[in-house]
Amino acid sequence: MLKILKYSFYDLMRSRWSYVYFAFYLLLGIVLLFLNNDLSKAVITLMNVIIVLVPLIGTIFGVMYYYNSKEFTELLLAQPLKRSSIFLGQYLGVALSLSMSLILGLGIPFVFYGLFKSAAIWDFSLLLITGIFLTLIFTALAFNIALSNENKIKGFGYAILLWLFLAIIYDGIFLMTLIMFEDYPLDKVSLIGTMLNPIDLSRTLILLKLDISALLGYTGAVFKQFFGTSFGLIVSFSVLVIWVLLPVWRISVKSKKKDF
Amino acid sequence: MNKFIVFLLVILLTHTSYAQNIEVCKTCPTSTIKEAITKAKDFDTITIKKGTYKEYNIIINKPITIVGENYPVIDGELKGEIITITSDNVTVDGLFIINVGTSYTEDYAAIRVRKSKNFVIQNLVLEKLFFGIYIEKSNYGKVYHNKIIGDAVEEYNSGNGIQLWYSNYIEIEHNYVEHVRDGIYLEFSDNCLIKNNVSAENLRYGLHFMFSNDDIYQDNTFENNGAGVAVMFSKKIKMLNNTFKENWGTASYGMLLKEINDAEIIGNTFQENTIGINIEGSNRITYKNNNFINNGWAVKVRGACYTNSFLENNFLYNSFDISYNSKVNDNVFDRNYWSNYTGYDLNKDGIGDVPYRPVKLFSYIVNRTPETIILLRSLFIDIIDFSEKVSPVFTPDNLLDNNPLTKKATW
């Protein structure tokens, strides 16, 4: 598996798109930090970018890579290799190279900015960690979609639909439900609703740092326990881990049964 | 004639120099404070040497000065009130007072001033107290440089740090109050000056005004109090250059204004509060040159607030800048800096060319269904906020800052 990971990783490192992705974050980081010179604003903008863009890039890249390297995969399948290790290797190669572009692209300008001396280091590390989680989750979801759909166009369509659903439509439905059932106690429902969507979950994680004063304005014991203590942080992280593990597990199951 | 004046002067000077100094210590002829007060004549000075004096119900009924050397301890042994001042012109300086009794029927205080004038209370350290400094029906006093450290746990069985009741023209400066119920509490007290105090970690309010008019409070710091600062039912109060910080909780405010008229709120900093200022039934208030930084809600307008003006404030990175619960707006927002402003300034005069709408649709939604706060900063919310900005339906459509600044306001 490690060997395949290495090949995928090097393959992607040579690809133009990794560089574009890396350059995009580098530019974004530089513009936000050096032309704006307002760290709080930079962190908020970065959050918006990470929440929306990282999942999108993760899904598109994942699907694209799977379809593009299909011939290579078929070649590998002819070899005496475990199927799960082929696909997991490829998945990890994509996810890691994307994560690396993210970390380096945002990290370099921040290091030059003197991040280690600034108080924003925790906000920033949290941003990067959620970014990495989102990459892992959405690349895995993309591989799932690609494995289930032989048709390239269909696969792309589903991937974009998935992103659109989780990034925007889900929140719309969520909001409508909350407003419709406003007469009922909703704090548990709203927390569970957040857990079911990795984008919402990472957003909540970052909110715990950025907007804690507003979040504590709501009267409700469950909310208070969730946001007021480290309980929220721990639960959110564990659910994020589950969100990574579930699709990855399905990749290995699906790849074992699939006819090529 | 001249000689007569000189004679008078001499008489006066020699008379005042008769004011005696009585020393109190364990081995002195006078070993208790009560004894010293009985012995003292008007305008005498009582010096208390270092040591522990287990006394309570000390009544100062003549104009004398009590000075502690190296902070002598007066231990009330939880039996009741410790010092009561009933005479004019009393000075109390440099004492360490501990163990005030707790009662549910009487407000025992470490030091109480009752119906007197021109008192000075300074350099005291109060610990393990019920009420700290309680000033009732007394005027023209000074309360300087005191340190009040309580250990209050529940609101119902704890007292206030500095309490004024029907007392006018009092100056309260450079005090430090923590862990009591209300840090500083004014009731029916007019023309007072509260300056350079720090009030932190109190159970209820850092500062609490009730029915007190024409007061000034400036350069104070209020931090991490149960519910922040409450100003209620008062007129013409000036609030200048104070700092309100980290008042977090479901009913916590940097500042709570209720039924306040004609006040001035200038140069204050509101930082990381759940609600920066909560306004209810307050009219004709000027908010100028304040900084609202990282609050949940910078300003929450509840209702019945008319003719208020918000001028040249900085609204920086608040989750919500302004929240309204009605569609009617009679308040003016002008020349503020909003960190969320996205307009442009083509003629480069420092004023954005597009008006700013500080009330977002989402804040309206959160007012209605508080649980939706969990969707804060979601892309979907940004989209509906944007559509509301383009054509306001739920938020007051005349609530605009027509001249939003493009750079932070400085003053």
Chai-1 contact restraints between the chains, C-beta under 6 A:
chainA,res_idxA,chainB,res_idxB,connection_type,confidence,min_distance_angstrom,max_distance_angstrom,comment,restraint_id
A,S40,B,Y317,contact,1.0,0.0,6.0,A-B,restraint_1
A,V52,B,L379,contact,1.0,0.0,6.0,A-B,restraint_2
A,A167,B,L379,contact,1.0,0.0,6.0,A-B,restraint_3
A,I168,B,L379,contact,1.0,0.0,6.0,A-B,restraint_4
A,I168,B,F380,contact,1.0,0.0,6.0,A-B,restraint_5
A,D171,B,L375,contact,1.0,0.0,6.0,A-B,restraint_6
A,D171,B,S378,contact,1.0,0.0,6.0,A-B,restraint_7
A,D171,B,F380,contact,1.0,0.0,6.0,A-B,restraint_8
A,G172,B,F380,contact,1.0,0.0,6.0,A-B,restraint_9
A,L175,B,L375,contact,1.0,0.0,6.0,A-B,restraint_10
A,L178,B,T369,contact,1.0,0.0,6.0,A-B,restraint_11
A,L178,B,E371,contact,1.0,0.0,6.0,A-B,restraint_12
A,L178,B,T372,contact,1.0,0.0,6.0,A-B,restraint_13
A,I179,B,T369,contact,1.0,0.0,6.0,A-B,restraint_14
A,E182,B,T369,contact,1.0,0.0,6.0,A-B,restraint_15
A,L186,B,E371,contact,1.0,0.0,6.0,A-B,restraint_16
A,D187,B,E371,contact,1.0,0.0,6.0,A-B,restraint_17
A,S190,B,E371,contact,1.0,0.0,6.0,A-B,restraint_18
A,S190,B,I374,contact,1.0,0.0,6.0,A-B,restraint_19
A,T194,B,I374,contact,1.0,0.0,6.0,A-B,restraint_20
A,L207,B,L376,contact,1.0,0.0,6.0,A-B,restraint_21
A,D211,B,S319,contact,1.0,0.0,6.0,A-B,restraint_22
A,D211,B,L376,contact,1.0,0.0,6.0,A-B,restraint_23
A,S213,B,W248,contact,1.0,0.0,6.0,A-B,restraint_24
A,S213,B,E272,contact,1.0,0.0,6.0,A-B,restraint_25
A,S213,B,T274,contact,1.0,0.0,6.0,A-B,restraint_26
A,S213,B,N295,contact,1.0,0.0,6.0,A-B,restraint_27
A,S213,B,G296,contact,1.0,0.0,6.0,A-B,restraint_28
A,A214,B,G296,contact,1.0,0.0,6.0,A-B,restraint_29
A,A214,B,S319,contact,1.0,0.0,6.0,A-B,restraint_30
A,L216,B,W248,contact,1.0,0.0,6.0,A-B,restraint_31
A,L216,B,T274,contact,1.0,0.0,6.0,A-B,restraint_32
A,G217,B,T274,contact,1.0,0.0,6.0,A-B,restraint_33
A,G217,B,G296,contact,1.0,0.0,6.0,A-B,restraint_34
A,Y218,B,P370,contact,1.0,0.0,6.0,A-B,restraint_35
A,Y218,B,I373,contact,1.0,0.0,6.0,A-B,restraint_36
A,T219,B,T250,contact,1.0,0.0,6.0,A-B,restraint_37
